[in-house]
Every structure is written in structure tokens, then in C-alpha cells.
Amino acid sequence: MRIGIDLGGSKIEVAALDAAGELLLRRRVETPAGDYAATLAAIGALVQGAEAELGARATVGIGTPGSEGGDGSLRNSNSTCLNGKPLRADLETLLGRPLRLANDANCFALAEVLGGAARGAALVFGVILGTGVGGGIVVDGRVLAGANRIAGEWGHNPLPVADGLPPPACYCGRSGCVETWLSGPGFAADHRRLGGVACSPEEIVAAAASGDARALATLARYHERLARALAAVINIVDPEVIVLGGGMANLPDLADEVAKRLPAHVFSPTLATRVVRHALGDSAGVLGAAGLWSVAEAAALLAAG
């Protein structure tokens, strides 16, 4: 049995999978706000409760905001009580077994490869377009972490050719990052900056659907910028599939609009990369976390006790 934990800012979710990948159990609790010790205890209770209910011991994978640094401490998490803490080591001590931990975008990408919109593809880039912008790379069914454990973090590359506009400041200390243009807040800020009123992304989409010229122009800029940013990824990684996730992936026809703009920016006379919308929704994080252990790895670890 394999257990996945999706550790979010507002909820912690557990899911248990059998050897065939079928869902056995799924539960969620509220994340203890700003309390590291209580967060550890909540994760421990979820794992132990799932094992007791199902009568079996499991491997555990954790999907987290932020990423693990070279010293084993978490960094860049929007759940700030986790930053600087040895989350994986502390949970391994609490649960008495080795764990695997990955960024939530990596878990999203892995889940879509194992059973979603990129099922079976050998090389996949999973994109999170939400309050922030992140990504994950999966190669032959395994998450690519990288030497600095930042593989896929395209959100903090500068956006290629940003229309000559002043680059917005990013929380990371740089300016003009992809995230500042393509996140939900970045989309809304772009609309406001270029002559629109202050609107939520949903309001901009609704205005565009009613024919509002400024909203239509905002959407067109977003499509073009996303295509340019993803073309840079394709030129380096050359994935078979790009899966779009996060709240902004729900923009109407986003995958199609981006796909038709990509060829103008990719260094290839042909383009085989498919751009698709996610298939698993908010299930992806917890399912991908469980999938950090393969069935064979889980069986071997559990057999060894």
C-alpha cells in the first residue's frame, strides 16, 4: 500500500492506493495555521489513522509547498512555518520509516503522467498557473529534482520579450519573472495596468466573453506570453506533453490558444509537443505524492520491514 500526503496551506489531505493504483481511502483535515509541531502531528495522525483503518503498513510520499534544500530544510514555502525546518527528517522520525518528499508541482506532474492527461508519456512538463507559477518535470515516470532541487521552477525565469513594458517586481527579489505576468494576480495586474479597471481573473474572462475589447486584449496578451514562456522550456527540455494546471488553466481554450502560438517561438521546423489541460483536478497533488514510490519500490521496502 502507498500513502500520499498533500500538505497545503489550508488543508492536509491523505490518500491510500493499492498495488493496482486504485484509491482505497481519502481524508482531509485543516492545516494548523502557523504551527509546525501541530502540522507534524496532523500528518502523523492521518498516516496512522489510514493504516489502522486499512489494516496495512504503507510507504509515504509528501507533496509540499516549496522545496527541500541541500541541507534537508524546506525553503520557499508559502506556509512560512515550514521554512527552515527539516520536514522530511522530522516526519521520518515520527513515522519510523523513510519518506519521499517533492514540491507540489512535481507531484501534480507525476500524477498526470501516472493516470491523467499525460498518461504514459516519457517526458512531461507539468505547469501550475495559480496564485504563483511553478512546474515539474517527469522523465520515465520519475520526478526530476535536479542538482539544486529546483528542476521545473520556470516561474522565476524572466519572461522572454515582455512587450517593452516595465518588468513587475517579484517577491523573489528579481523583476519580470514569468510568475509576475502569468499568475492569476499577474493577469489581473496586467489588465489594470493597461487601461482596464481592477477585476478578478473571472471577471476579466466574463467581460471578454461579452465582447469587451480591453478584456479580449488582456486574454490575447496572456496567451502570447504563455506561449513565449513555454517555448523557452520546450527549447531546453523538449517534452512530449505540457500539462496545464492551476486556476488559470481554466481560462477558456487556453491549451489550444497557446498551442497555435508556440510554433512561432520554438527552435524547430515542426512541433510534436502536445499542450493539454489537466485531467485530475485537485486530486493530482495527493495522488502524485503517493506515486513518489513505485509499486515495486513500495513492495520491497515494506517486505524489508
PECORHU-V607007 format. One line per field, one symbol per residue. ss: DSSP state (H for helix, E for strand, C for the rest). phi: phi as a letter, one per 20 degrees, with the letter a starting at -180 (. if undefined). psi: psi as a letter, one per 40 degrees, with the letter a starting at -180 (. if undefined). A space follows every 10 residues. Layout:
BEGIN
ss = ???
phi = ???
psi = ???
END
This chain:
BEGIN
ss = CEEEEEECCC EEEEEEECCC CCEEEEEEEE CCCCCHHHHH HHHHHHHHHH HHHHCCCCEE EEEECCEECC CCCEECCCCH HHECCCHHHH HHHHHCCCCE EEEHHHHHHH HHHHHCCCCC CCEEEEEEEC CCEEEEEEEC CEECCCCCCC CCCHHHCECC CCCCCCCCEC CCCCECEHHH HHCHHHHHHH HHHCCCCCCC HHHHHHHHHC CCHHHHHHHH HHHHHHHHHH HHHHHHHCCC EEEEECHHHH CCCHHHHHHH HHCCCCCCCC CCCEEEECCC HHHHHHHHHH CCCCHHHHHH HHHCC
phi = .cddcdedfd bdcccddefe nefeabbbcf fffmcffffg fffgffffff fffembecfc dcdcfmbeef eneebmefef fefndegfff ffffemafcd cbgffffgff ffffbcfdgn feccdeddcb fccbabdccl mcfeenfdlc gneffdefff lemmeffffd ffoecmfggf edfgffffff fffdneefcf gffffffffe nfffffffff ffgfffffff fffffeelff cddecngffe gglfgfffgf eggfceeafc cefedcegdd lfffffffff ffdfgfffff ffffn
psi = ihhihhhidd ihiiihiade eihdihiiii hhhehddddd dddddddddd dddefiiiih ihhiiaihid eeiiifhegd edheigdddd ddddefiiii hiiddddddd ddddfbefhe idhhhhhhgb dahaiihhhf eihhdidefe hegeefiihh gfeeihhiii deeaieiddd deiddddddd dddfeiihii ddddddddde ehdddddddd dddddddddd dddddddfid hhhhiideee hhfdddddde eddeeigiei hehhhiiiee aeeddddddd edhidddddd ddde.
END
